[in-house]
């Protein structure tokens, strides 16, 4: 997709904006628009003159439209009615929550006003809010709004912050042309996204139909059928039986739920599976919450073993997954049931049965009328399961593994296509509102600009976005834990304290869930990096960088300062030449070395090596030996990757494995 460029450009005077067309102005938003914050909630009249009116809150503001399905009312004084009214064309900007989310008001509700979680932006000149809407979406996508709001705390996009946003100002005619162009082109892209989402829904329906047919009718279409005796199952092959689910589990590992009150995530101890974790990509130690051994101990009977089935019984009821080997002795909460198949039952077959529509429908019907929507363990135990002989179970499991993989692969292709379309949409908007392309002009051989070329960093990314992008670009091919180690060393060695990690001694090295999640999320938002979760146990998280990815090197000194930017760049230059074991060894050695210095203990090579092999996770002693660790310590000294005791400590959990 190519468009013409403007003939002349000038420096905008703002580092992260770069050059703009030479005739465009750049100024604070408040010089072209008024910005007003709404009023605090007033549920009751204070005077006889107060008037009850509908109002909007942040929850009503969606990207590009206003949700009027749940518009509430409150009381306004006559003065507030006059000052806080909404007019067609006002731009509404969320002050809290998803800060910066914007939509244009089109008089969907008569006499409507707004609460103090919403900013009203109104033109006081010939500038247009439809152009401003696209500018707001660009600075939000590029991370500028989050930087401005300091999202390490509770974010607030106050009226003062909105008013101070730098704004490129084309002529009114250009603003109208840009907005009309983007309305038209984004509508085309949105239509393509909608079509792909429709196809994904059809694939999900197809997958459910294939599973349900196989587990209730079998694979032989000519077999004699009989009435199952269950209204939910209908007819089943004549040689099959129907069994309560509880008869397919051993008496000493009955179907049960787990910990009633697991408490907050303590970052270490016993991993627990909650209802929302019953997804294939979620059942990983680095993504689960942890509770203390003291809280978990009374629920030891609910501990998991490999190839158990975890089944969500509250919230998103009906989700089911096999337990991977890494989660042996993890526990579950009261939102999850554990189903342990007996040896005579194929666990993969039973998983498909539990995912089938007939099982879901019968359990859902039994849950209707309950005070809290969910599945009772008693009902789950007596769920009617169509039971074929073991050989047929094996054949059905193999058939469904192949069929569902094919459908899942197609779904992932569709999802990747959607991400590419969204990436192109954001790039097109950014290029138009920053003047990298001229949507009014005609192409000629000497002024053509592709969207990929026009797409620049635009606005200053957040610190986590920049560190995340650096770490993913350098270490992402080694997997998520390598990216995490890059983040730890960025904070510990380069001094990027804004990452604000609380690291614990994970099997693969220093780990902080908040840091890795933040780096991935912010890098995806600021740079279009895709984070692709694994489909199967044992596979790694992978990353896909945009074809035109380039970290804005000029922004790093502005974000970190000259010294820290140089240390950060030098760190990743060194790490890019290492393998995964080398990165793990260096991060772990650095952490132990730093912890010893921080508590005033001896930090000679022997002490550091002992700390890794004896005071970290037992896997360290399996993966490394003293000679290997001594090699990496020497490498660290040669390259000046040496701690001084001020990095975040990892020894707060003590010697866990003594």
Steps between C-alpha positions, in 0.01 A plus 500: 500500500666822383408867520665828403709698745474875556750703294675666797551421867635684803604399849198504729713603798386188685747211498246218499284659229786566261435685176161627386389662173656845484167688507357309799494659844587318823358625829337387826151360451351769728569769239251339262256326735344550841533212745259446790473222758153389608350514849518258790215257541196661666230235553258732684371853453661758728259785426154536352660645186709191424410313182535127430681433174665204325879498514794312351782337695825345380334158462277647228795621292623238253753554224312676223151479648295560814324205666154625599363165624560601862470877530427602859354821642605737779419851621646824363460860606366739232854638463641149447225415253614794291876444536513121478263437211619293206469617142532305178866496397647516850788259550470291817829380654523254790668652806546168681500128427622457142628856499471689173228282351302736278175531307306778328160584648218496244200588720410136557316601822312827540609749770800289595784614729818339635665383822852575625643183345455662157663802336297698246714649223324766290637702209538874565656567159469354153677180613301179470433233761483226236868567419576528873338160562750334268788693659391374844486142374854535364659640816318236703621217274856632508511517880516877546179515705624230737833680544316824570276331755778302673327163483724353770242658732124542457477683170302824461484692173398826662359798315833677551690212342259481206528876447881478493516225235709620203285519189597521132262743331443467125268744325126444563457363148786255553356391835167428330673310219712296741200412721287404198784291355554318829126446550487335160819295521459383859144393419641274227754351740238460774277314254783258423561448873128436555499242220799319647335504843188349341711224347663436838154462656411249227821307567412484870153370412652245266744383768219460752286310250786262413574433868136454602427263212808286562446458875127422473474318162848356456695473175304221330199652324346156426492377859165410660372772735290491818332750729750606766228569755633854538316793343833678450683213331228367272595185310837332546655188342320190624813343650584810706388559856420815697691557822494768769824694482588403858530133394783598264715633785673306781338495842814638667517798258138601474377799302543806720572870508789656689604792718208715614697814595845488337584860596709739289771389260816467710729431203642179645386189683227284344367580151120505475267467201206740503194492276646751256818291470324205337640586158774310319735799488438590866602173668862600555688557824611847395140614441321349801446663838655352812373444853684411819559138608303575819187600306538210255568219748136440613407446133776250419241250370434732205860505377553438131681227311598494133207416267238591757229717347432843647145618433371851559184486712449874554540800275583365154346163584581207277862582419711186535872424466744219572748568777859518366785326678643827629189553715534181705401577862354837407154560647170649386249750636130456566431625144664190350425129523763228471402193300748209521427230239546137602770307306234324291390837354689692232558841657513679162167345400340603830632855454316522167185362661515767770539766229202375301170684475279218637698492825508879529125529438400243760725660762384850410135397527560365848666827603202716399323660792803491728577820689853501356538371145724199511513122500442305819751221565210262568358574153842466339552158657171369361543647150397237243804396293462293179758224548649303208745210539862601562611433142235739370598758760855487365383530140267791579775680691744459210238613245405808701863592563555515124171677421522761774864575415402573140219729612721667763770565240242669277379707795854610582550601138185712520613658827841581351321659205291711736812619682662599171187691397492683833869578466440641151202700627706663775784570256263664251348726765841599635638577156201718411474706820875564523524608135726216385255451213282749312158343461386778263770473237581283203786253483807577295827306471690744722253549785371152574512384864399152615313460825787289636743785428265764637453303818739637760517483874292818502481554873730409780436142613478406866801368689361148523413511128855600407672249729252233389565572132878492553481172691258338254707608200820367658383196696147423380607204286603325824154535655320696768733422789799633306308823439428512874872470579566790265253704702660402831848592378368826355379593848786345698798587279387797287309656790158523332331515840167609346438135413437467875525123512464272801705201388496151644723200441325313222634176352616689189639807677380827657130539425233769550163445339406870501819597316479239223126557450556876487791475256304274265178701520663840456736384224202358313310825535786737418683302231247252362696199630279189508523271803395151386407260778586131456229255404654191660681425822875530465488758224640849559339840470608648167513857377437653160656839427350725231692492172601863544579476872761746619550609858513881511863536611465875539227447761715287733708785646180700547341209685795377704766774492829472311683275748222249552421490128864414424509227768173355368620495140834348603323233707285376214790517255681255728200274556415461132807284445406248771286188507209442737706322767753782496233764555348294782838448666590870486164621636506246784864566590438875494202460736685280751810721486289812556310342790822403676635854466171651616504307827872552562610141443806369319449516124802312367451259211455196726227673702315613188519155339380331822211744513389395153542127554376477859270794575307531174263250336622135489494514119803730509718219634373274221557752223830653616816392677769700676732505198230639269399767749863600555531548122204738496623689807827563318303617195303742718816648649661540156192682371442700819156347568565526872239583769555747782230379741237757397305284253162355606558209736376146442593355839189636675351151476800345674666171419190326375645160439714417800 
